Amino acid sequence: MEPLYLIAAIYLVGLNGAGFLSMGLDKHKARRGQWRIPEATLFLIALLGGSIGSLVGMWTFHHKTRHWYFKYGIPLILLAQVVGILILIH
């Protein structure tokens, strides 16, 4: 694997892990009435490349699924990222 692809893979795995874990942590904190992760941060993680992890975290933890801007926003971010990648490789 070329070094650039390895760096990109590590970056994406890390961000998707962060997206997944941030949804779980925020749900955990919400249930206990504690400090929460700002919604802007959750979106930023998705925008930076963690949209798959964020989406899987939403489904797994049943978190933010009633908020229309998450319910439709995170999948739209993922779609835009996939389209962007397809445009870059063609």
C-alpha positions as CSV (number, residue, x, y, z in Angstrom):
1,M,0.0,0.0,0.0
2,E,1.4,3.4,-0.9
3,P,2.1,5.7,2.0
4,L,-0.5,8.3,0.9
5,Y,-3.2,5.6,0.9
6,L,-2.1,4.3,4.2
7,I,-2.3,7.8,5.7
8,A,-5.7,8.3,4.2
9,A,-6.9,4.9,5.5
10,I,-5.7,5.6,9.1
11,Y,-7.3,9.1,9.0
12,L,-10.6,7.7,7.9
13,V,-10.6,4.8,10.3
14,G,-9.8,7.2,13.1
15,L,-12.4,9.8,12.2
16,N,-15.1,7.2,11.7
17,G,-14.2,5.7,15.1
18,A,-14.4,9.1,16.6
19,G,-17.8,9.6,14.9
20,F,-19.2,6.3,16.3
21,L,-17.8,6.9,19.8
22,S,-18.9,10.5,20.0
23,M,-22.5,9.4,19.3
24,G,-22.3,6.8,22.0
25,L,-20.6,9.1,24.5
26,D,-23.2,11.9,23.8
27,K,-26.1,9.4,24.3
28,H,-24.5,8.2,27.5
29,K,-24.1,11.8,28.8
30,A,-27.7,12.7,27.7
31,R,-29.2,9.8,29.7
32,R,-27.3,11.0,32.8
33,G,-28.1,14.7,32.4
34,Q,-24.4,15.5,32.1
35,W,-22.3,17.7,29.8
36,R,-23.0,17.1,26.2
37,I,-20.9,17.1,23.0
38,P,-22.0,20.1,21.0
39,E,-24.1,19.3,17.9
40,A,-21.7,21.4,15.8
41,T,-18.9,19.1,16.9
42,L,-20.8,16.0,15.9
43,F,-21.4,17.5,12.5
44,L,-17.8,18.6,12.1
45,I,-16.6,15.0,12.7
46,A,-18.9,13.8,10.0
47,L,-17.9,16.6,7.6
48,L,-14.2,15.8,8.1
49,G,-14.7,12.2,7.0
50,G,-16.4,10.4,9.9
51,S,-19.9,10.3,8.4
52,I,-20.1,6.5,8.2
53,G,-19.1,6.1,11.8
54,S,-21.5,8.9,12.9
55,L,-24.3,7.3,10.9
56,V,-23.7,3.8,12.4
57,G,-23.4,5.4,15.8
58,M,-26.7,7.1,15.4
59,W,-28.4,3.8,14.5
60,T,-26.5,1.7,17.1
61,F,-27.2,4.1,20.0
62,H,-30.6,5.4,18.7
63,H,-29.1,8.9,19.2
64,K,-30.1,12.0,17.3
65,T,-32.5,10.0,15.1
66,R,-35.5,12.2,15.9
67,H,-33.7,15.4,14.9
68,W,-34.4,16.0,11.2
69,Y,-31.1,17.8,10.7
70,F,-29.2,14.7,11.9
71,K,-31.6,12.2,10.3
72,Y,-31.1,13.7,6.9
73,G,-28.0,15.7,7.4
74,I,-25.5,12.9,8.2
75,P,-26.7,10.7,5.3
76,L,-26.4,13.7,2.9
77,I,-22.9,14.4,4.1
78,L,-22.0,10.8,3.4
79,L,-23.6,11.0,0.0
80,A,-21.7,14.2,-0.9
81,Q,-18.5,12.5,0.3
82,V,-19.1,9.4,-1.9
83,V,-19.9,11.6,-4.9
84,G,-16.8,13.7,-4.3
85,I,-14.6,10.6,-4.1
86,L,-16.2,9.2,-7.3
87,I,-15.6,12.5,-9.1
88,L,-11.9,12.5,-7.9
89,I,-11.2,8.9,-9.1
90,H,-12.8,9.3,-12.5
